[in-house]
Amino acid sequence: MRILFYSTRPYEEPFLQAMESSLHVFSLKTASLSVETASLASGYDAVSIFTSDDASAPVLDILHANGVRFIAIRATGFDNVDIVHANRLGISVANVPHYSPESIAEHAIALLLALNRKLVSANRQVHRYDFTLDTLVGSVLYGKTAGVIGTGRTGRAAVRILHGFGCKLLANDLYPDAAFGDKYEVQYTDLTTLIQSSDIITLHAPLNAQTKYLINGTTIGQMKRGVQLVNTSRGGLVNTDDLIEYLLDGHIGAYGMDVYEKEKGIFFHDLSQQPPDDPNLKILLSLPNVLITPHQAFATREALQTIVRIMMENINAWASGEPAPHMLHVAP
């Protein structure tokens, strides 16, 4: 099978090359999939895409016209793919439903700890040979109420870590797991109760019509003043305009973000010579109680190895004429 990989980056190339075999021909492109680049896939059986790629209906039409019949997503999320339209065209789509939930959960807690103990400020300060502590007083996680929104694999990994820190745990999920809750002393509750009661809130929900802007002016206004908020899930869960308003007035004490609702075209790119014209991002970068990482929570050796392995399981199944094990639809 001939496979064109869009949006490949140096950090993942060794893992992709390690999986190449005589059964497949790989072509790695740094270009993102879009209307302008979809024709690059002419003559390929499949494309592999990332979360930053555009697989909307117009792009899918071009891929289909150029002979592409399979799309292998190198990620869990697929809100950038028009699955319904792909189904109409007969393009099979598969994702990597899980790879390393611990990678993302540990990153979320790393953001939380760094903010809580002011590690970035401390690092900058000591590099100026300023060893005073006046601006570096933090607080412990032990005994704090932590709210986990979404207890899929990543949310559960976050629960396990926070339980180890001695937090009182609240969780909200469409499908509460009583046995899991009992094991880690988690109280499943409604979203309003979680938001009103938590000192810390970490987001691990998918992005869909129901969760878009889950964190907005109304929900933030119900949070405790000084709440610490972390988002390593999807940028669109948070209304950035409302977030900034409540950061500036001190209602949100700290915000750790690995995802951003307008990250497309920004994250995964070196824009140091031409910074993006994004007023909200500039404000967030200027605030000392905001810590931003560039969608790197998944970027561990363990996660990258698993992503490539599961992606190849999907591709190998298609090459054998079988449905992929992680199909997002079944082609007619």
Phi, psi and omega in degrees: 000136177267124186233128175257124179261118175270156172057037177282146181234154182307326184294336183257348184301317179300325180288323177290315182296329179293338182262355181290142181215178180293346181283339187222153173246121181261139169231121184258126179237139174280341182296142174280152176287131179201179175303322183286333185251356184299329182291345176299339183276005179302127180090358179260147178280326187217156169235151173243132186231166181241178184294337181276356182274155181256110176242048177284173185305313180300323179291317179299322178300318180292316178302314181298317179297335180265009172097001180286131180236358182219140175233119178254114181272129179269051183190173175275313183292145179221025179290351176269003181242130175278088185297320181299315180292321176301319179299318179298323183280346184084022176267123178277138182233136176220151180237187173248095190293339178202148176220294177215083180302331179295327179301313183286318180296317179296324178294320178301316180289328176297317176299315181299313181295318181298320178290314185296322182257011172054045186290323180294314178298319180297318180297315178297320184295312183291335175290347172262010182062030175256108186252022177282161184246003190303325183256012189243017181283124179246208177210165182273157173277332182305128177085351178284154175270119181249126178257126180249114180263108184099114180240049165287202184301316182288318178299322179292321177298320177296320178301314182300319180292313182295327175298320178296332177280353179085027179279152167278126192249128170244148179217151175228129180202149178297333183231080180301143180246102185298320182294318177296317179300317179295319184295321185249019176054047180258131175260112174285134184212175178285163185298319182298315179298316179301312183297319182286335190258346191269139170277332182229137176229126177238134188261128179220035182260154174286163176263121176209186183299330183278333185256355177304128181053039174304323176261108185219185182304320181292310183290323178295320180299336179275349182283159174298143174294131183092006181303146176255126187239136180229135178230108173243018186259279180219137182299325183290355175289340187241129173280109188295322179301313180293319179304311183297319179304316183279339171289317183293329180268004175085001181294317173270121183285324181201149179223124175250125184227130173251355180224156186214137187297337179244037184283342182300129182085356180244296179294148183077006180235148174270104181250024184296332180271343179214079182303145181292148177273079184229097184303319181294319179296321178298318178297313181300318180294336183275346187271130183290341180260019175239131178239122185244131169238153192270061179058047185253002186302327182280348193278074171236158179302319182296317181293316182297320177298317181291319179303312182293320180297313181291322176301319180290331174298319177296313182295317181297324177296314178300318181296334179270003180080019182247159174295143177292147181295341183235044179296140174265351172197164175250119182296142180292000000 
